[in-house]
Protein backbone atom coordinates (compact mmCIF):
# COMPACT_ATOMS: atom_id res chain seq x y z
CA UNK A 1 0.00 0.00 0.00
CA UNK A 2 1.13 3.53 -0.75
CA UNK A 3 2.62 5.66 2.04
CA UNK A 4 2.19 9.10 0.50
CA UNK A 5 -1.21 10.77 0.59
CA UNK A 6 -1.25 11.59 -3.12
CA UNK A 7 -0.28 8.00 -3.95
CA UNK A 8 -3.13 6.70 -1.77
CA UNK A 9 -5.57 8.94 -3.64
CA UNK A 10 -4.16 7.73 -6.95
CA UNK A 11 -4.69 4.12 -5.85
CA UNK A 12 -8.34 4.88 -4.99
CA UNK A 13 -8.85 6.60 -8.33
CA UNK A 14 -7.29 3.68 -10.18
CA UNK A 15 -9.67 1.20 -8.56
CA UNK A 16 -12.70 3.30 -9.56
CA UNK A 17 -11.42 3.89 -13.06
CA UNK A 18 -10.65 0.20 -13.59
CA UNK A 19 -14.15 -0.80 -12.47
CA UNK A 20 -15.66 1.71 -14.88
CA UNK A 21 -13.46 0.50 -17.75
CA UNK A 22 -14.22 -3.17 -17.07
CA UNK A 23 -17.97 -2.45 -17.07
CA UNK A 24 -17.74 -0.43 -20.28
CA UNK A 25 -15.66 -3.06 -22.03
CA UNK A 26 -18.12 -5.75 -20.94
CA UNK A 27 -21.02 -3.72 -22.33
CA UNK A 28 -19.13 -3.32 -25.62
CA UNK A 29 -18.36 -7.03 -25.93
CA UNK A 30 -21.95 -7.96 -25.08
CA UNK A 31 -23.27 -5.66 -27.80
CA UNK A 32 -20.89 -7.14 -30.37
CA UNK A 33 -21.74 -10.73 -29.33
CA UNK A 34 -25.44 -9.94 -29.64
CA UNK A 35 -25.03 -9.05 -33.31
CA UNK A 36 -22.76 -12.04 -33.99
CA UNK A 37 -25.14 -14.49 -32.31
CA UNK A 38 -28.14 -13.11 -34.21
CA UNK A 39 -26.25 -13.45 -37.51
CA UNK A 40 -25.18 -17.02 -36.70
CA UNK A 41 -28.78 -17.89 -35.80
CA UNK A 42 -29.87 -16.49 -39.16
CA UNK A 43 -32.29 -14.03 -37.57
CA UNK A 44 -32.16 -11.03 -39.90
CA UNK A 45 -34.55 -8.72 -38.00
CA UNK A 46 -32.83 -9.25 -34.66
CA UNK A 47 -29.39 -8.85 -36.24
CA UNK A 48 -30.36 -5.50 -37.78
CA UNK A 49 -31.85 -4.29 -34.49
CA UNK A 50 -28.81 -5.41 -32.49
CA UNK A 51 -26.48 -3.77 -35.02
CA UNK A 52 -28.38 -0.51 -34.72
CA UNK A 53 -28.08 -0.69 -30.92
CA UNK A 54 -24.38 -1.67 -31.02
CA UNK A 55 -23.28 1.34 -33.10
CA UNK A 56 -23.70 3.98 -30.39
CA UNK A 57 -22.22 1.66 -27.76
CA UNK A 58 -19.09 1.21 -29.89
CA UNK A 59 -18.85 4.96 -30.50
CA UNK A 60 -19.30 5.60 -26.79
CA UNK A 61 -16.39 3.27 -26.01
CA UNK A 62 -14.18 5.35 -28.31
CA UNK A 63 -15.23 8.61 -26.65
CA UNK A 64 -14.46 7.16 -23.22
CA UNK A 65 -11.03 5.99 -24.36
CA UNK A 66 -11.75 2.29 -23.98
CA UNK A 67 -10.83 1.39 -27.55
CA UNK A 68 -9.09 3.13 -30.44
CA UNK A 69 -11.24 4.71 -33.13
CA UNK A 70 -9.78 2.44 -35.80
CA UNK A 71 -10.75 -0.63 -33.79
CA UNK A 72 -14.26 0.76 -33.45
CA UNK A 73 -14.45 1.35 -37.19
CA UNK A 74 -13.21 -2.18 -37.81
CA UNK A 75 -15.86 -3.65 -35.50
CA UNK A 76 -18.66 -1.62 -37.03
CA UNK A 77 -17.54 -2.47 -40.55
CA UNK A 78 -17.24 -6.21 -39.94
CA UNK A 79 -20.57 -6.41 -38.10
CA UNK A 80 -22.27 -4.45 -40.86
CA UNK A 81 -20.74 -6.76 -43.48
CA UNK A 82 -21.98 -9.86 -41.64
CA UNK A 83 -25.51 -8.49 -41.37
CA UNK A 84 -25.45 -7.43 -45.01
CA UNK A 85 -24.27 -10.90 -46.04
CA UNK A 86 -27.18 -12.38 -44.08
CA UNK A 87 -29.59 -10.06 -45.93
CA UNK A 88 -28.22 -11.07 -49.33
CA UNK A 89 -28.19 -14.78 -48.52
CA UNK A 90 -31.65 -14.78 -46.94
Secondary structure, DSSP 8 states (H G I E B T S, - for coil): ---SHHHHHHHHHHHHHHHHHHHHHHHHHHHHHHHHHHHHHT-HHHHHHHHHHHHHHHHHHHHTTSS-HHHHHHHHHHHHHHHHHHHHH-
